[in-house]
């Protein structure tokens, strides 16, 4: 027994030692203002992805390393940042989107910063001096082309209540899913606060299926997804068509196997900001600038399946070929989506749709 | 003098677990509760009143209901299973013993995928239309917790001296009467321990309820997650957490009493002399029925999962998904490295199980030595983490562990620590009954022969506890491997674990990612099975 314990302890300590040696920092590298930062810490959500070479370029240019701290899904990550605002867990926070922005601004978690690179970004995306837009993803209904050879696919939200589409739509629960919430907001933007719940009554009458998250909706229920489920319409993203094409296929198909209902899209913009009270504010500002640079912006489509905010950035080939973007997506102003308002909408939706 | 020294030793043994769970559980939970209960510096219990109105009452009621039914069902299926694995010798027994534990340690996302693959639309049992429903939740809960009942109960059953039962039979008691009046009371401590664990797990079940219950069914756990992570409404979350804590304390008090009442010294025997081949037709039938239940209940979802991982989108069999285990790329971006994540998971799990066995083992000896109320309280206190929301603990870490000497936020160390906190109660519950059941005559005999207390501990208690400790180590390792709670809600730099990787792959669009996620789940299952096989050293005799 003692031998086993000693063995376990040795292994344990060995593991600990290995881990400890991983995070010894390099020597401090000078940044202007006399601030010394070897590493800038970016708090973000679990879906954040970036090519290694892109971050390496930042480190080469500035001498600043980047530590990525994923903090759960988008909602949970923001809650953690708010909870720790007196003693921030990082220098910058990326991943607050349109639906959560008002809470972030109410809680004063961000310091003001206006990046000079914002010149290259359309003005309508700049909503507040505390945050910098980085990308946008459009939440849209996708359809499985193979299932719409006889009937045409729907083109608007109203079409979805047509009996021709009965039993075909799967959506996510707005209480637990970010695209689910965005789609609910699209219906509020279209039908107004007085009419949206009536619309959902009609969707219910048309046998809409509500599932908990995007994974189930797309992977399991959607006929164009990996499990070839029974439903041919799904709430997903404008970037889903390029994602559905096998990049190694030769020749590449003319059309992606799934299409986008352009009249159903809600635009979600994702923002980054320098955290108030950050240990390395100057390094954080350099990182914000870099996230608007052509290098980073060109990477967001292939890494996170979202669209860059910077104009004139070249998209990856598959996006170029297969992604369709709406000209006039649904939007709501961030101050229309206050935390209380959002909670009330979710409660109303829950009462009307899943009870 | 001797008694006083004994009490001192017990207190010293208890100090380590009390300190550990105090710092890494009670303090963080108290800190986050404090934020909700004292929003402006003064106590505000208004939210507690709101909890007992309308929707929240439904949630509390449903939580208790589903946990009670789940626990009862698991016991009904698990106790016969424990008999089969402790009393019957059959070919493949060791493998079966290891395999039954696999479901228990799978991440909920994987279990949910497996159950949806089996019961969902298009699955082999899709026509039953069970997803989403309460039935799907119950089935998954039994699947998940079967191992707890089987293994905890079997670990005692396999040491019960059968001669008492044989004596009862000789004296004319029937099978049923013998079981009810001899075997069941002897097993009561283990059954009570298993009941407590299963109830706590199902009471605090998160992913299963969320994914298999559908959007209409909420439990306390899913509601606390919503209020904390999504709305940051700490006031409501704190009120719900108090209700959760109240229910758990009540349950632990009841099961703790039961454990104590029935904990009598029994003559334990080495398992090798007890398990035997099925002799009568009835025994063979019972054994066969149990193996069939295990095969269907545990095998079907896992087999569906494994088959799915081997199926390409057009239905052909392929190993493509397994080729992606090294690295999943999308152009220049590495989305996931499942094998590297598996290595990380193993490292964390080794650390977590060392922590859990040391801390939990000390606690078990302290609890077994002290018989009074303080022992019961320590036992109960250590079990609390099983029933409290992972998101409460995770957010508590953020608020509480932010200043020296405990400035651990954002440190990888929190991952194995959080895993150990969840594993400790299982070690305690696996080890305590075994120590309690040690025949005091053994110790007395050793003392008469001149052995000091330390030597008695080393040569009597420890060898008997060793198997239970090893079982606890295996459980801890497996739990840490599959843990997807507190660590998923905590900001954590650096290496991702395998469950997190699986979850990420499931959330990524792209034709191949789903398959790789399933293949990674199969790998996780395999590592778990091996870990349990290695620690389940049935052949070592003591």
Interface residues (C-beta under 8 A of the other chain):
Chain A: X1 X4 X5 X8 X9 X11 X12 X15 X16 X18 X19 X22 X23 X41 X43 X46 X47 X49 X50 X51 X52 X53 X67 X68 X69 X70 X71 X72 X73 X75 X76 X77 X79 X80 X82 X83 X84 X87 X89 X90 X103 X173 X175 X176 X210 X211 X212 X213 X214 X215 X216 X218 X219 X220 X221 X225 X226 X227 X228 X229 X230 X236 X237 X239 X240 X243 X244 X246 X247 X299 X302 X303 X305 X316 X339 X343 X350 X353 X354 X355
Chain B: X35 X116 X117 X120 X121 X122 X210 X211 X214 X215 X216 X226 X228 X229 X230 X231 X232 X233 X313 X330 X331 X332 X333 X334 X335 X347 X350 X351 X353 X354 X355 X357 X358 X391 X395 X398 X399 X402 X403 X409 X410 X412 X462 X463 X466 X469 X470 X473 X488 X489 X490 X491 X492 X493 X494 X496 X500 X503 X504 X506 X507 X509 X510 X511 X513 X514 X515
